C-alpha cells in the first residue's frame, strides 16, 4: 500500500523531468515545422535553415481538414424550438489562399421529411445536360394580380425573413458545371411564431393559415391559366381536393402558390416556396424508384413542378421537371385522345411548349400528327364543345410553327430540286391555310365575337377595334387562330411577307389580336395573349398603334405581376426604335418567351437601360426543341436518369375516376 510519504517522494522526483521537457515553439519558422524540427526562432534565418541552406519561411499555416458530409438526422420539430445544421468551413477556407481547393466538391444530400421506408434504394442522378442550356432566361408565365392577398404577417403568424441565403439556406441549386439533381427538403428560413411543416399525411381539410393562403393563391391565380384549355378545370377545381390525400401533390400546389405570392408581393420571399418545391421533388424522386407507384399522381406532380420552375428567376438553373413531365405523360399514354386529368396535363404541357417554340422559332418536339387530335371540321351544332375546337387550332398552330422553323436557309444545288422543295412547302402551306379557314367556318357561334366595335365607335380612344368574346376558351382559341394566320402570311414559300396580299393579311389579323387583348379582363388568358401580341405587334407600322401596344403590355404587367421587360426591347427593335449598340445587347438577353421568367422588369415605357452583354449564346432557331428532345424514357439520355425504374404493368394506371 502506498503511503503519503512515498507519493510525495515520487512527485518530487518527477518534477525535474517535467521541468526539463522542451517547450513547444509557437513562433518558429514554417520550414522547421514542416521538417518536424525545433526552431530556435532566430531572425532573419534560424539556425536549422542556415545549416541546411533552406529558405526560412515565416507566417501562420492553417490546416484545412476535409470531412465526410453526411445527411443530418431527421429531428421532429417541437412546439417551441427548431434545429438547423450549418457548415461554414468551406466559406471560411475560401478566404485563405489554397484553402478551398483542399475540399472536395460539395455533393448535395437529399434529406426528405420523415416517411416510411420503401423497399427500394435511393440512387443519385446527374442532370440531363440538355436541361441546363443557359444561365439566365426570362419568361412571362407569372400570373396573378398584386395586392389581392394580405401583406406578410396579416394572415399568418410567421414573418418572412430577408432573402439572404449566404449561410443557413440548404436548398439546392443547379448549374451547368456538373451539378447533380439532388434536392434537399430542409427548412431554409426561420420563423419566430410558427414552424412550417410540409404535409406528409392525408387530411380532411387544410388547417394551417399559411397553407390556406398558398392554396388560395394557387387556385385563384396559377390554376386560372393552367385550366385555360380544360373544360373540367382540374387544376383549380378538382385536384386541390384530391391533393388532401396525396402529400406529394399538395406540396407541389403549395410551392406554386407560395412562389406566385413572392412574385407579386415583395413582403414574401421565395424560401418557403423552395421548401415546398424541394419536398415535393424529393417525394417524386422516391416514388419514381418504386415500381408499384401511382403513375398518374407522379405525372401530375411533375407537370405542376414544371409550372413552378417556369415561374422562377434564372429558370434554366432549375429545369429538372420540364423533360421529366413530358416523359411521364408519355409513360401514362396520355394524348389528345385522353380524358380527365390525362387530357388536362397533356394540353397544358403541349401549350407551354408551343408558346416557347413560337418565341424561339423551334420545332415542336412531339410531332403534332402523333397527338391524335380529332380533326373533324364539320360545322359544330352541339353547345359546350369550345375546348375541342381550341385543341384543333392548337394543333394547326403547332404545324405552322414546325413549317416556319424548317424554312431552308440555303437553296438546293439543283434548280429542279429547289423547285420541287418549294412546291412541296407551298402545298403544305396551302393545306394549313385551308385548315385555318375550315376552323373559322366550323366553330360554334359562341366562339365568334359577341360584339365588334370599330375604333371610331368607342369612347376608349383606342386605335384598335373592340372585340368582345365571352368565354375564356373562346378567347384562347381565337388568339391562336389569328396568330396562326399571321405566321402563315410570314412563311409563304412563294410570296414574301412584304407582298401586298400577305402584308394585308398580317395587318388585318394583327388588329384582331390587339383588339381582343386590349379589352379583355380575364387574367387566365394572359400567357397566350402576350405571345400573340408579340407576333402581331411586329407587323404594326403606325406609331400610335405601336405606342398603344406598349401601354397594353404595361397594363397587363401591372394587373398580373408578370415580368415582360424583354418584350419591350424586342418590339422596339423590330419597329426600329432601338438602333444603338446598348439596345442590341439588351435584346440579346433573350428569353424563353412564354416559358421562363426574366431577371428584370420594365416598369415604364421609357427607354430601356443599357444591359450588359450576355454570358451565354442566344438559342438557335430552326431546330427541334432542345429542352424536350430527350423527354422519353425509351431514350438512353432520358430524364430522372438513375432515379427512374419502370413501373409494374398492373400498377401503371390507378383508378381516379372521380375527377
TORKE-140544 format. One record per residue (C-alpha): residue in one letter; x, y, z. Coordinates in steps of 0.02 Angstrom, whole numbers, plus 50000, padded with zeros to 5 digits. Example, Ala and Ser with C-alpha at 12.3 -4.5 7.8 and 13.67 -1.06 7.14 Angstrom:
BEGIN
["a" [50615 49775 50390]];
["s" [50684 49947 50357]];
This chain:
BEGIN
["x" [50000 50000 50000]];
["x" [50073 50171 49950]];
["x" [50098 50291 50093]];
["x" [50087 50479 50091]];
["x" [50275 50494 50108]];
["x" [50306 50381 49956]];
["x" [50185 50483 49849]];
["x" [50271 50643 49897]];
["x" [50441 50571 49853]];
["x" [50380 50512 49681]];
["x" [50309 50683 49642]];
["x" [50471 50767 49690]];
["x" [50572 50650 49576]];
["x" [50454 50680 49429]];
["x" [50459 50869 49444]];
["x" [50634 50892 49370]];
["x" [50588 50781 49221]];
["x" [50437 50890 49183]];
["x" [50538 51048 49200]];
["x" [50671 50981 49081]];
["x" [50545 50937 48943]];
["x" [50569 51059 48795]];
["x" [50428 51180 48772]];
["x" [50333 51185 48605]];
["x" [50389 51331 48497]];
["x" [50244 51439 48441]];
["x" [50334 51569 48335]];
["x" [50456 51460 48238]];
["x" [50476 51459 48051]];
["x" [50365 51355 47938]];
["x" [50516 51264 47863]];
["x" [50563 51188 48032]];
["x" [50381 51147 48063]];
["x" [50369 51051 47900]];
["x" [50531 50956 47945]];
["x" [50467 50923 48121]];
["x" [50619 51007 48198]];
["x" [50628 51125 48346]];
["x" [50661 51302 48283]];
["x" [50775 51420 48380]];
["x" [50667 51565 48315]];
["x" [50821 51656 48253]];
["x" [50795 51806 48140]];
["x" [50803 51833 47994]];
["x" [50856 51650 47969]];
["x" [50851 51516 48102]];
["x" [50999 51400 48138]];
["x" [50922 51245 48058]];
["x" [50888 51337 47894]];
["x" [51063 51411 47890]];
["x" [51143 51240 47914]];
["x" [51037 51157 47780]];
["x" [51037 51306 47661]];
["x" [50847 51310 47656]];
["x" [50730 51458 47640]];
["x" [50670 51511 47811]];
["x" [50483 51535 47784]];
["x" [50384 51640 47907]];
["x" [50199 51656 47934]];
["x" [50048 51562 48001]];
["x" [49994 51397 47924]];
["x" [49814 51340 47934]];
["x" [49767 51159 47912]];
["x" [49603 51131 47820]];
["x" [49539 50959 47859]];
["x" [49408 50888 47741]];
["x" [49270 50790 47824]];
["x" [49136 50673 47761]];
["x" [48974 50765 47733]];
["x" [48830 50661 47791]];
["x" [48645 50691 47797]];
["x" [48594 50764 47966]];
["x" [48471 50660 48064]];
["x" [48287 50698 48043]];
["x" [48232 50783 48204]];
["x" [48045 50803 48229]];
["x" [48005 50988 48254]];
["x" [47949 51037 48426]];
["x" [47817 51162 48475]];
["x" [47939 51298 48532]];
["x" [48104 51253 48450]];
["x" [48184 51204 48286]];
["x" [48355 51137 48238]];
["x" [48459 51188 48088]];
["x" [48627 51119 48033]];
["x" [48751 51243 47965]];
["x" [48926 51210 47896]];
["x" [49032 51365 47860]];
["x" [49200 51276 47846]];
["x" [49212 51299 47657]];
["x" [49162 51481 47668]];
["x" [49299 51513 47797]];
["x" [49429 51413 47699]];
["x" [49392 51511 47541]];
["x" [49460 51668 47624]];
["x" [49635 51592 47629]];
["x" [49748 51555 47484]];
["x" [49736 51372 47436]];
["x" [49609 51337 47571]];
["x" [49457 51295 47467]];
["x" [49549 51179 47346]];
["x" [49583 51058 47489]];
["x" [49397 51020 47496]];
["x" [49310 50903 47378]];
["x" [49160 50962 47277]];
["x" [49003 50975 47381]];
["x" [48877 50839 47345]];
["x" [48704 50893 47394]];
["x" [48623 50765 47506]];
["x" [48440 50727 47491]];
["x" [48356 50746 47661]];
["x" [48171 50716 47638]];
["x" [48045 50732 47779]];
["x" [48015 50581 47886]];
["x" [47921 50449 47789]];
["x" [47902 50261 47796]];
["x" [48049 50175 47715]];
["x" [48015 50094 47548]];
["x" [48076 49931 47475]];
["x" [48191 50019 47354]];
["x" [48360 50100 47372]];
["x" [48398 50283 47340]];
["x" [48510 50324 47194]];
["x" [48586 50487 47136]];
["x" [48563 50552 46959]];
["x" [48656 50685 46860]];
["x" [48557 50821 46774]];
["x" [48525 50794 46591]];
["x" [48648 50913 46504]];
["x" [48509 50966 46388]];
["x" [48417 51037 46539]];
["x" [48547 51169 46577]];
["x" [48574 51260 46414]];
["x" [48583 51438 46479]];
["x" [48606 51527 46644]];
["x" [48477 51664 46641]];
["x" [48323 51664 46532]];
["x" [48164 51762 46562]];
["x" [47978 51718 46549]];
["x" [47806 51786 46562]];
["x" [47720 51640 46647]];
["x" [47695 51727 46812]];
["x" [47508 51755 46829]];
["x" [47417 51848 46963]];
["x" [47375 52023 47017]];
["x" [47475 52111 47152]];
["x" [47380 52172 47303]];
["x" [47247 52036 47302]];
["x" [47318 51949 47454]];
["x" [47363 52011 47628]];
["x" [47533 52078 47672]];
["x" [47651 51956 47753]];
["x" [47605 51932 47934]];
["x" [47424 51987 47924]];
["x" [47355 51814 47895]];
["x" [47493 51702 47959]];
["x" [47598 51716 48115]];
["x" [47771 51699 48045]];
["x" [47859 51844 47957]];
["x" [47961 51806 47802]];
["x" [48143 51840 47832]];
["x" [48254 51934 47712]];
["x" [48316 51827 47569]];
["x" [48496 51803 47624]];
["x" [48548 51629 47578]];
["x" [48734 51653 47603]];
["x" [48725 51544 47757]];
["x" [48597 51429 47829]];
["x" [48499 51403 47669]];
["x" [48517 51224 47613]];
["x" [48405 51223 47459]];
["x" [48486 51155 47303]];
["x" [48546 51248 47151]];
["x" [48585 51182 46978]];
["x" [48719 51248 46866]];
["x" [48789 51189 46702]];
["x" [48954 51130 46776]];
["x" [48919 50953 46828]];
["x" [48784 50986 46954]];
["x" [48680 50845 47023]];
["x" [48493 50835 47032]];
["x" [48486 50803 47219]];
["x" [48361 50915 47309]];
["x" [48355 50937 47495]];
["x" [48192 50960 47585]];
["x" [48262 51062 47726]];
["x" [48195 51216 47811]];
["x" [48278 51367 47730]];
["x" [48204 51504 47836]];
["x" [48171 51548 48016]];
["x" [48000 51580 48088]];
["x" [47978 51664 48253]];
["x" [47798 51618 48280]];
["x" [47762 51461 48180]];
["x" [47862 51317 48110]];
["x" [47819 51273 47931]];
["x" [47791 51086 47916]];
["x" [47758 51017 47743]];
["x" [47610 50899 47736]];
["x" [47662 50718 47749]];
["x" [47495 50641 47794]];
["x" [47322 50638 47718]];
["x" [47197 50759 47791]];
["x" [47015 50806 47780]];
["x" [47048 50991 47755]];
["x" [47187 51120 47769]];
["x" [47205 51184 47945]];
["x" [47358 51296 47932]];
["x" [47329 51481 47892]];
["x" [47486 51485 47787]];
["x" [47440 51331 47685]];
["x" [47265 51401 47660]];
["x" [47340 51563 47592]];
["x" [47459 51474 47473]];
["x" [47323 51357 47409]];
["x" [47203 51503 47385]];
["x" [47334 51595 47281]];
["x" [47361 51440 47176]];
["x" [47177 51409 47143]];
["x" [47133 51591 47104]];
["x" [47289 51641 47007]];
["x" [47402 51499 46948]];
["x" [47268 51368 46917]];
["x" [47171 51500 46822]];
["x" [47284 51496 46669]];
["x" [47333 51312 46689]];
["x" [47150 51269 46655]];
["x" [47131 51386 46506]];
["x" [47109 51237 46386]];
["x" [47023 51117 46507]];
["x" [46834 51115 46516]];
["x" [46834 51020 46682]];
["x" [46956 51143 46766]];
["x" [47054 51004 46850]];
["x" [47195 51109 46922]];
["x" [47086 51242 47001]];
["x" [46928 51145 47048]];
["x" [46960 50959 47066]];
["x" [47142 50919 47101]];
["x" [47157 51031 47256]];
["x" [47031 50918 47344]];
["x" [47118 50760 47285]];
["x" [47285 50831 47346]];
["x" [47223 50823 47526]];
["x" [47254 50636 47516]];
["x" [47416 50648 47414]];
["x" [47556 50740 47509]];
["x" [47668 50746 47355]];
["x" [47533 50832 47252]];
["x" [47488 50951 47394]];
["x" [47669 51006 47416]];
["x" [47679 51045 47230]];
["x" [47521 51151 47239]];
["x" [47584 51246 47391]];
["x" [47752 51277 47307]];
["x" [47668 51360 47157]];
["x" [47554 51464 47269]];
["x" [47698 51521 47378]];
["x" [47805 51560 47227]];
["x" [47671 51665 47144]];
["x" [47644 51761 47306]];
["x" [47830 51801 47315]];
["x" [47820 51870 47137]];
["x" [47675 51989 47163]];
["x" [47707 52038 47344]];
["x" [47885 52087 47395]];
["x" [47843 52053 47577]];
["x" [47851 51867 47539]];
["x" [48015 51781 47497]];
["x" [48047 51628 47390]];
["x" [48120 51521 47529]];
["x" [47953 51447 47582]];
["x" [47911 51407 47402]];
["x" [48081 51322 47385]];
["x" [48046 51219 47539]];
["x" [47883 51151 47469]];
["x" [47964 51127 47298]];
["x" [48111 51030 47370]];
["x" [47994 50922 47474]];
["x" [47882 50881 47327]];
["x" [48033 50844 47216]];
["x" [48107 50728 47347]];
["x" [47942 50634 47364]];
["x" [47928 50621 47174]];
["x" [48104 50551 47156]];
["x" [48070 50423 47290]];
["x" [47909 50373 47204]];
["x" [47998 50352 47036]];
["x" [48108 50218 47114]];
["x" [47956 50118 47167]];
["x" [47891 50007 47026]];
["x" [47722 49997 47113]];
["x" [47698 50186 47112]];
["x" [47543 50279 47056]];
["x" [47599 50342 46885]];
["x" [47453 50463 46870]];
["x" [47498 50556 47029]];
["x" [47683 50558 46981]];
["x" [47649 50631 46809]];
["x" [47528 50761 46877]];
["x" [47652 50813 47012]];
["x" [47791 50831 46883]];
["x" [47681 50942 46775]];
["x" [47643 51056 46922]];
["x" [47827 51063 46974]];
["x" [47868 51110 46795]];
["x" [47748 51257 46812]];
["x" [47840 51308 46970]];
["x" [48006 51305 46878]];
["x" [47947 51417 46737]];
["x" [47891 51544 46867]];
["x" [48067 51554 46942]];
["x" [48208 51678 46918]];
["x" [48351 51605 46814]];
["x" [48236 51463 46769]];
["x" [48363 51365 46671]];
["x" [48461 51337 46831]];
["x" [48313 51237 46895]];
["x" [48246 51145 46744]];
["x" [48226 50974 46824]];
["x" [48048 50929 46777]];
["x" [48017 51003 46605]];
["x" [48077 50848 46512]];
["x" [48026 50735 46656]];
["x" [47846 50793 46649]];
["x" [47838 50757 46462]];
["x" [47916 50585 46484]];
["x" [47793 50539 46623]];
["x" [47648 50599 46516]];
["x" [47705 50481 46378]];
["x" [47729 50341 46504]];
["x" [47546 50360 46557]];
["x" [47495 50351 46375]];
["x" [47411 50522 46381]];
["x" [47375 50609 46217]];
["x" [47242 50716 46135]];
["x" [47125 50566 46145]];
["x" [47137 50558 46334]];
["x" [47004 50621 46451]];
["x" [47004 50685 46630]];
["x" [47169 50728 46712]];
["x" [47267 50649 46568]];
["x" [47194 50774 46445]];
["x" [47222 50919 46565]];
["x" [47406 50879 46589]];
["x" [47434 50843 46405]];
["x" [47362 51006 46339]];
["x" [47445 51111 46475]];
["x" [47614 51034 46434]];
["x" [47592 51048 46246]];
["x" [47526 51225 46258]];
["x" [47678 51286 46356]];
["x" [47794 51206 46230]];
["x" [47707 51288 46082]];
["x" [47720 51462 46160]];
["x" [47904 51430 46188]];
["x" [47931 51369 46010]];
["x" [47839 51519 45937]];
["x" [47959 51635 46026]];
["x" [48119 51542 45985]];
["x" [48070 51479 45812]];
["x" [48092 51299 45868]];
["x" [48006 51145 45802]];
["x" [47887 51059 45921]];
["x" [47973 50905 45995]];
["x" [47815 50799 45998]];
["x" [47758 50784 45817]];
["x" [47579 50854 45812]];
["x" [47521 50717 45694]];
["x" [47553 50593 45835]];
["x" [47443 50684 45961]];
["x" [47284 50602 45899]];
["x" [47182 50763 45879]];
["x" [47005 50745 45812]];
["x" [47011 50850 45653]];
["x" [46828 50835 45604]];
["x" [46792 51014 45549]];
["x" [46608 50988 45512]];
["x" [46505 51136 45572]];
["x" [46477 51122 45760]];
["x" [46297 51107 45816]];
["x" [46323 51048 45995]];
["x" [46348 51175 46134]];
["x" [46487 51168 46263]];
["x" [46623 51097 46150]];
["x" [46730 51253 46134]];
["x" [46883 51167 46210]];
["x" [46880 51035 46072]];
["x" [46896 51172 45942]];
["x" [47034 51256 46043]];
["x" [47132 51093 46037]];
["x" [47112 51086 45849]];
["x" [47180 51261 45820]];
["x" [47323 51224 45940]];
["x" [47368 51076 45828]];
["x" [47363 51188 45674]];
["x" [47472 51318 45760]];
["x" [47599 51184 45805]];
["x" [47607 51127 45624]];
["x" [47633 51306 45567]];
["x" [47771 51327 45697]];
["x" [47858 51174 45626]];
["x" [47839 51240 45448]];
["x" [47913 51407 45497]];
["x" [48058 51330 45594]];
["x" [48101 51214 45449]];
["x" [48118 51356 45323]];
["x" [48275 51313 45223]];
["x" [48419 51435 45240]];
["x" [48504 51384 45078]];
["x" [48442 51337 44907]];
["x" [48465 51165 44833]];
["x" [48613 51142 44718]];
["x" [48499 51088 44577]];
["x" [48365 51212 44517]];
["x" [48248 51066 44488]];
["x" [48269 51004 44666]];
["x" [48242 51179 44732]];
["x" [48081 51194 44631]];
["x" [48017 51027 44697]];
["x" [48054 51077 44876]];
["x" [47969 51244 44853]];
["x" [47815 51161 44779]];
["x" [47805 51037 44924]];
["x" [47819 51176 45053]];
["x" [47687 51279 44964]];
["x" [47569 51129 44959]];
["x" [47590 51109 45148]];
["x" [47566 51297 45171]];
["x" [47405 51293 45071]];
["x" [47342 51142 45170]];
["x" [47371 51235 45334]];
["x" [47287 51390 45264]];
["x" [47134 51286 45219]];
["x" [47132 51211 45394]];
["x" [47128 51385 45470]];
["x" [46985 51437 45357]];
["x" [46890 51275 45394]];
["x" [46915 51302 45581]];
["x" [46845 51478 45575]];
["x" [46696 51416 45474]];
["x" [46657 51264 45580]];
["x" [46670 51336 45757]];
["x" [46510 51359 45856]];
["x" [46426 51528 45866]];
["x" [46489 51550 46044]];
["x" [46668 51561 45979]];
["x" [46630 51711 45869]];
["x" [46627 51887 45941]];
["x" [46475 51937 46042]];
["x" [46507 52117 45989]];
["x" [46625 52210 45873]];
["x" [46651 52398 45877]];
["x" [46765 52495 45761]];
["x" [46885 52619 45842]];
["x" [46778 52770 45794]];
["x" [46627 52690 45880]];
["x" [46709 52677 46051]];
["x" [46746 52806 46184]];
["x" [46908 52723 46239]];
["x" [47012 52819 46109]];
["x" [47092 52654 46060]];
["x" [47164 52632 45887]];
["x" [47107 52450 45887]];
["x" [46931 52381 45868]];
["x" [46841 52321 46024]];
["x" [46813 52133 46007]];
["x" [46703 52060 46142]];
["x" [46722 51872 46173]];
["x" [46634 51795 46321]];
["x" [46710 51625 46366]];
["x" [46893 51602 46412]];
["x" [46916 51455 46295]];
["x" [46843 51562 46155]];
["x" [46972 51698 46187]];
["x" [47115 51572 46188]];
["x" [47052 51488 46030]];
["x" [47032 51648 45930]];
["x" [47202 51713 45986]];
["x" [47283 51552 45922]];
["x" [47184 51567 45760]];
["x" [47236 51746 45721]];
["x" [47415 51707 45772]];
["x" [47418 51557 45655]];
["x" [47359 51661 45507]];
["x" [47488 51796 45544]];
["x" [47625 51665 45545]];
["x" [47561 51591 45382]];
["x" [47574 51760 45298]];
["x" [47755 51769 45355]];
["x" [47804 51595 45293]];
["x" [47727 51589 45119]];
["x" [47857 51496 45011]];
["x" [47801 51587 44852]];
["x" [47762 51764 44906]];
["x" [47869 51866 45025]];
["x" [47790 51935 45183]];
["x" [47805 52110 45110]];
["x" [47693 52067 44962]];
["x" [47530 52169 44968]];
["x" [47420 52016 44992]];
["x" [47525 51945 45133]];
["x" [47551 52114 45216]];
["x" [47363 52147 45214]];
["x" [47330 51975 45289]];
["x" [47456 52005 45429]];
["x" [47390 52178 45471]];
["x" [47207 52126 45475]];
["x" [47236 51983 45597]];
["x" [47360 52085 45699]];
["x" [47224 52214 45728]];
["x" [47106 52075 45783]];
["x" [47233 52010 45909]];
["x" [47266 52184 45979]];
["x" [47079 52220 45986]];
["x" [47047 52062 46088]];
["x" [47192 52088 46209]];
["x" [47162 52275 46231]];
["x" [46988 52247 46302]];
["x" [46999 52077 46388]];
["x" [46989 52074 46577]];
["x" [47020 51888 46605]];
["x" [47194 51859 46680]];
["x" [47182 51675 46637]];
["x" [47220 51707 46453]];
["x" [47371 51820 46475]];
["x" [47502 51687 46434]];
["x" [47430 51662 46259]];
["x" [47384 51846 46241]];
["x" [47561 51908 46268]];
["x" [47641 51790 46142]];
["x" [47505 51831 46014]];
["x" [47531 52017 46046]];
["x" [47718 51999 46021]];
["x" [47691 51919 45850]];
["x" [47553 52039 45798]];
["x" [47641 52198 45856]];
["x" [47792 52166 45745]];
["x" [47689 52200 45589]];
["x" [47615 52364 45650]];
["x" [47683 52519 45562]];
["x" [47577 52659 45635]];
["x" [47665 52747 45780]];
["x" [47503 52770 45879]];
["x" [47466 52585 45867]];
["x" [47642 52541 45922]];
["x" [47631 52656 46072]];
["x" [47463 52584 46121]];
["x" [47535 52408 46114]];
["x" [47666 52458 46241]];
["x" [47529 52533 46350]];
["x" [47431 52370 46339]];
["x" [47584 52270 46389]];
["x" [47616 52384 46537]];
["x" [47435 52367 46591]];
["x" [47447 52177 46586]];
["x" [47610 52182 46683]];
["x" [47532 52289 46820]];
["x" [47374 52183 46831]];
["x" [47457 52013 46831]];
["x" [47630 52045 46902]];
["x" [47711 51960 46752]];
["x" [47887 52014 46706]];
["x" [47894 52055 46522]];
["x" [48029 52188 46512]];
["x" [48121 52094 46375]];
["x" [47968 52107 46263]];
["x" [47979 52297 46261]];
["x" [48154 52289 46189]];
["x" [48109 52157 46060]];
["x" [47965 52260 45993]];
["x" [48062 52424 45994]];
["x" [48199 52342 45892]];
["x" [48076 52270 45765]];
["x" [47999 52444 45747]];
["x" [48170 52525 45727]];
["x" [48160 52620 45892]];
["x" [48322 52544 45958]];
["x" [48475 52563 45848]];
["x" [48619 52589 45969]];
["x" [48735 52450 46022]];
["x" [48671 52450 46201]];
["x" [48495 52416 46138]];
["x" [48557 52273 46032]];
["x" [48642 52195 46182]];
["x" [48482 52213 46282]];
["x" [48389 52114 46151]];
["x" [48518 51975 46153]];
["x" [48472 51942 46333]];
["x" [48330 51844 46256]];
["x" [48204 51738 46346]];
["x" [48111 51578 46328]];
["x" [47964 51688 46294]];
["x" [47810 51615 46373]];
["x" [47913 51483 46458]];
["x" [48038 51558 46581]];
["x" [48048 51711 46694]];
["x" [48166 51857 46669]];
["x" [48281 51936 46796]];
["x" [48223 52114 46764]];
["x" [48058 52203 46743]];
["x" [48015 52352 46635]];
["x" [47921 52470 46749]];
["x" [47890 52609 46624]];
["x" [47878 52644 46439]];
["x" [48036 52748 46437]];
["x" [48196 52696 46350]];
["x" [48266 52532 46413]];
["x" [48427 52548 46515]];
["x" [48588 52479 46449]];
["x" [48605 52294 46485]];
["x" [48773 52207 46495]];
["x" [48817 52081 46362]];
["x" [48751 51905 46398]];
["x" [48870 51770 46452]];
["x" [48781 51634 46354]];
["x" [48734 51614 46172]];
["x" [48560 51650 46111]];
["x" [48470 51487 46069]];
["x" [48469 51448 45884]];
["x" [48308 51444 45787]];
["x" [48251 51315 45663]];
["x" [48294 51166 45773]];
["x" [48196 51037 45869]];
["x" [48151 51099 46043]];
["x" [48314 51060 46138]];
["x" [48226 51055 46305]];
["x" [48113 50911 46260]];
["x" [48203 50810 46127]];
["x" [48257 50678 46254]];
["x" [48092 50678 46350]];
["x" [48059 50492 46331]];
["x" [48107 50351 46448]];
["x" [48144 50241 46298]];
["x" [48294 50351 46253]];
["x" [48465 50323 46332]];
["x" [48481 50502 46398]];
["x" [48307 50510 46472]];
["x" [48256 50619 46621]];
["x" [48275 50565 46803]];
["x" [48418 50454 46746]];
["x" [48465 50344 46895]];
["x" [48306 50375 46995]];
["x" [48186 50303 46868]];
["x" [48127 50123 46873]];
["x" [47995 50061 46751]];
["x" [47826 50038 46834]];
["x" [47740 49871 46850]];
["x" [47607 49844 46720]];
["x" [47471 49810 46848]];
["x" [47507 49971 46942]];
["x" [47532 50082 46793]];
["x" [47360 50160 46791]];
["x" [47272 50185 46956]];
["x" [47088 50225 46965]];
["x" [47049 50410 46980]];
["x" [46876 50410 46905]];
["x" [46802 50537 47024]];
["x" [46897 50680 46940]];
